[in-house]
Amino acid sequence: MKVQNITNIDKFFQVVDDCKGKVELVTGEGDRLNLKSKLSQYVSLANIFSSGEIPELEIIAYEKEDVERLINFMMCD
């Protein structure tokens, strides 16, 4: 799923951390990075966060309840 205009980055990562299954970020090169890893959160996304918001990301959540959790975040944020 594509997510756009994430302005509350801390809340986004809190939602990701609350997910039961894997949540992955798909890079422009097609690599998949585990967003539940704190190291991946800090290192792989440093450039995106430099402006204080995330314009667009492609993420994959494997559990239905995690997809719903992320959709609810996007609708309420």
N, C-alpha and C positions, 0 to 999 in steps of 0.2 A: 504494500500500500504506500502511496505517496502522502506525506504529511507536509503541511506548509505553514509558514508564518508562526513558528513557535517563538513566543516572546518570553515565556517563563521557563527558562532552561532547567532551573532547579526542580520545578514541579514535573517537567517532562521526565527527568531522570528518576524522580521518585516513583512515577507511574511505571517506568520501565523496570525499576528494582522490585516493584510489587507484582510484576508478572510472574506466573508460575513456570512457564516454559522459556525456550530460547527466544530472544529478540535480537535480530541482526540488522545492521546497517549495510546497505548495498552501495559500494563506492562507484565512482564514475567508471572505473576499470572493471567492474563486475565482481570485485572481491566482496566477501561477506565478513563483517566484523561483529563480534559478540558485544552488544550494547550493555549487557549485564556486567561486563568486566569494567571495573573502575579504570584500569589502565587504558582500555580502548576508549572509554568516555573522555578521558583527559587528553590522550595523545592524538587519536585519530580525528577528533573533532575540533582541535584547537583553532584551526584556520576558520572554520565555519563560525565559531563563537566570537571571533574577534570583533564583530560588529554588534554583539549583544542580542542578536536574534538569529534564528535559523530560517532561511527563506524556503527551502524545500529539501526533503530527504526521502529516500526510498527505504522503508524498513519492512522486515518480514517477521511476523509473529506466528508461531506454530500452533498455539492453543487458541481455540475459539474464544474462550473467556478473556484471553490477553488481547485479542483483536478488538473485542468489545470495550475493554478497558481503555485502549489507546484511542478508539473512536470517541468514547465519552470524553476523554481529555481534550481532544481536538474540538469537540462541539462546545465545551464549557470554557475553554481557555480564551 
